[in-house]
C-alpha cells in the first residue's frame, strides 16, 4: 500500500513541477504580461504579441469557446481568441458579446449581406440593415467597446439592464443568459478539444 501512495505522490509532484515550469517560462518570456492583448492605439485595433510561440490560445477559455462555436458550425468559431482578448482588455464577461451574437444572428449565421454584423448593431426598429464591419474581429472590437462605453460604464452591468435599451424583444435578456449558461456549461464530446497546445 505504501508503494502505491508513493507512486501517486510522485506523479502528482511531477505534474505540479510541470505546471510551475510552464508558468515560469511564460513569465520569463513575457515579464510585462504582453501574452495578452496589447493596449489599443488611437485608430488601431488590438494586436497580439507575435514574437513567441506562447499566445492567448493557451487560455482554456479560448479552447472552450472555439470548441463550442465549432460544434455549432458557425462562422464566428475562428474568432474565439479575439472575443476573449477584447473582453479581458475591457474587463467584461468573456461570454457576453458571444451570447449576444447567438441571439441576434445565431453566431453570425444570419446577417445582412457582407456586413459581418452578428450583433444587430445599429439595426434600429423597422430596419433590416445596420452597421457594416470590415471583418468579424472588427465587429467584435466595435461591439465590445460600444457595450463597455455606452452600457456598462453607465451602470448597466446586468444582461437585463442592457437588454432594456439594446433590444425591443422583452425575451432578449433571457435568450442572452441562455447562451451565456450554455457556453459556461459546454463540455466537448471529444476530450482532446480542450487540450492545451504548447
C-alpha positions in Angstrom: 0.0 0.0 0.0 2.8 2.4 0.8 4.4 1.9 -2.6 1.1 2.8 -4.4 0.8 6.0 -2.4 4.4 7.0 -3.1 3.9 6.4 -6.8 0.8 8.5 -6.8 2.5 11.3 -4.8 5.4 11.2 -7.3 3.1 11.6 -10.3 1.3 14.5 -8.5 4.6 16.2 -7.7 5.8 15.8 -11.4 2.5 17.4 -12.5 2.9 20.3 -10.1 6.5 20.9 -11.2 5.5 20.7 -14.9 2.8 23.4 -14.3 5.3 25.5 -12.4 7.8 25.2 -15.2 5.3 26.3 -17.9 4.1 29.2 -15.7 7.7 30.3 -15.1 8.6 30.0 -18.8 5.6 32.2 -19.8 6.6 34.8 -17.2 10.2 34.9 -18.3 9.2 35.2 -21.9 6.6 37.9 -21.2 7.6 39.6 -17.9 5.3 42.6 -18.6 2.2 40.4 -19.3 2.2 41.0 -23.0 0.9 37.5 -23.5 -2.5 39.2 -23.5 -3.9 41.8 -26.0 -1.8 44.9 -26.4 -3.2 48.3 -25.5 -5.2 49.9 -28.3 -3.5 52.8 -30.0 -5.6 55.6 -31.4 -7.4 54.5 -34.6 -5.9 50.9 -34.4 -7.4 47.6 -33.5 -6.0 45.4 -30.7 -3.0 43.4 -31.7 -1.3 40.3 -30.2 2.3 39.5 -29.5 3.6 37.5 -32.4 7.3 37.2 -31.4 6.9 33.9 -29.5 5.2 30.5 -29.6 3.3 31.4 -26.4 0.0 33.0 -27.3 -3.5 33.7 -26.0 -4.5 30.3 -27.3 -3.1 28.8 -24.1 -6.1 30.2 -22.4 -8.6 27.3 -21.8 -11.5 29.7 -22.4 -10.3 30.2 -26.0 -10.3 26.4 -26.5 -13.7 26.0 -24.8 -15.2 28.8 -26.9 -13.7 27.6 -30.1 -15.0 24.1 -29.4 -18.4 25.4 -28.6 -18.7 27.5 -31.7 -17.2 24.8 -33.9 -19.7 22.3 -32.6 -22.4 24.7 -33.8 -20.8 25.0 -37.3 -21.0 28.8 -37.2 -18.7 31.5 -38.9 -17.5 33.0 -35.6 -15.7 29.9 -34.4 -12.3 31.2 -35.7 -12.7 34.4 -33.7 -12.8 32.8 -30.2 -9.4 34.2 -29.3 -10.4 37.7 -30.3 -13.7 37.5 -28.2 -11.6 36.6 -25.1 -8.9 39.2 -25.7 -11.4 42.1 -26.2 -13.4 41.0 -23.1 -10.3 40.9 -21.0 -9.0 44.2 -22.4 -12.3 45.9 -21.5 -12.8 44.0 -18.2 -16.1 42.4 -19.4 -17.6 38.9 -19.1 -16.0 37.0 -22.0 -19.2 35.3 -22.8 -21.4 38.4 -23.2 -20.6 39.5 -26.8 -20.6 35.9 -28.0 -24.0 35.3 -26.4 -25.5 38.5 -28.0 -24.3 37.3 -31.4 -26.1 34.0 -30.7 -29.4 35.8 -30.1 -29.1 38.3 -32.9 -27.8 36.1 -35.7 -27.1 32.6 -34.4 -23.4 33.4 -34.1 -23.0 35.1 -37.5 -25.1 32.7 -39.5 -28.0 35.1 -40.3 -26.6 38.6 -41.0 -27.2 41.4 -43.6 -25.2 40.6 -46.7 -21.5 41.2 -46.4 -21.9 43.1 -43.1 -20.0 40.9 -40.5 -22.7 42.3 -38.2 -23.6 39.4 -35.9 -25.0 41.6 -33.2 -27.8 43.6 -34.8 -25.5 46.6 -34.1 -27.2 49.9 -35.3 -30.2 47.9 -36.7 -33.0 50.1 -35.5 -36.6 49.0 -35.2 -38.1 48.6 -38.6 -34.8 48.5 -40.4 -33.2 45.3 -41.9 -29.7 46.6 -42.1 -27.3 48.3 -39.7 -23.6 48.9 -39.2 -21.2 47.0 -41.6 -17.9 45.9 -40.3 -14.7 45.1 -42.2 -14.3 41.7 -40.5 -15.6 39.6 -37.7 -12.8 40.9 -35.4 -13.7 44.5 -36.3 -17.3 43.8 -35.3 -16.2 42.1 -32.0 -14.0 45.1 -31.2 -16.6 47.7 -32.0 -19.5 46.0 -30.2 -17.3 45.2 -27.2 -16.2 48.8 -26.9 -19.7 50.0 -27.5 -21.2 47.8 -24.8 -18.5 48.9 -22.4 -18.7 52.7 -23.1 -22.5 53.0 -23.7 -23.9 50.5 -21.2 -21.5 49.1 -18.6 -19.7 52.4 -17.9 -23.2 54.0 -17.3 -24.2 51.4 -14.7 -26.0 48.9 -16.9 -24.0 45.9 -15.7 -26.5 43.1 -16.0 -27.9 41.5 -19.1 -31.4 42.6 -18.1 -30.3 46.3 -17.7 -28.5 46.1 -21.1 -31.4 44.4 -22.8 -33.9 47.2 -21.8 -32.1 49.5 -24.2 -30.3 47.2 -26.6 -33.4 45.2 -27.9 -37.1 45.7 -28.3 -37.7 42.0 -27.6 -38.8 41.5 -24.0 -37.3 38.0 -24.1 -33.8 39.2 -25.3 -32.1 39.1 -21.9 -33.4 35.6 -21.2 -32.1 34.4 -24.5 -28.7 36.0 -23.9 -28.5 34.5 -20.5 -29.4 31.1 -22.0 -26.4 31.3 -24.4 -24.1 32.5 -21.6 -25.1 29.5 -19.5 -24.7 27.2 -22.5 -21.2 28.4 -23.1 -20.3 28.2 -19.5 -21.5 24.6 -19.1 -20.3 23.4 -22.5 -18.3 20.1 -22.4 -16.9 19.0 -25.7 -17.7 15.5 -26.8 -14.1 14.8 -27.7 -11.7 15.2 -24.7 -8.8 16.4 -26.9 -10.8 19.5 -27.9 -9.8 21.2 -24.6 -6.2 20.1 -24.6 -3.7 22.8 -24.0 -1.4 23.2 -27.0 2.2 24.1 -26.2 
